[in-house]
């Protein structure tokens, strides 16, 4: 499968998700694309640029968009890995 086809399929798969959050934005004013500090206001590490949160954001409540430079996570938890289509458990490597 070509890389173009792969990303077009991803875009098509995410369209209903983004549409739902866009509708919610018109009703509540909460943007569908959210800074980490907006999504996690109680986590003070999201207010510091040196933690890597300046380069990632939430798309809705469930989709973390982040660049991957190394095989490690910036947030602890269980995440859905898009490439393997499975859950992965990640441990934070950040110093709080």
C-alpha positions, 0 to 999 in steps of 0.5 A: 500500500502506498504511503499516500493511500495509507494517510488518506485512509487515516484521514477518512477514518478520523473524519467522523471523530473530528466532525463530532468534536467540531460540533461540540465546539460550536455548542460549548466553545471547547476547541477540538484541537487542544493544548496539553495545558487546556486538556490537563489543567491539573498537571503542572508539567504541561505548563512547562515547555521543557517537558515536550508538551509544546510539541504535542496536542490533544485532538478531542479527548482521546487522540494524542498527536505528538512527534516521535523522535525516540522509542519512548513516551512523554506521557504515562498510560495505555495508548493505542498504537496506530501502526500495530493496532494494539494497546501499548503501555508507556512509562513517562521518561519526564522528570517532574 
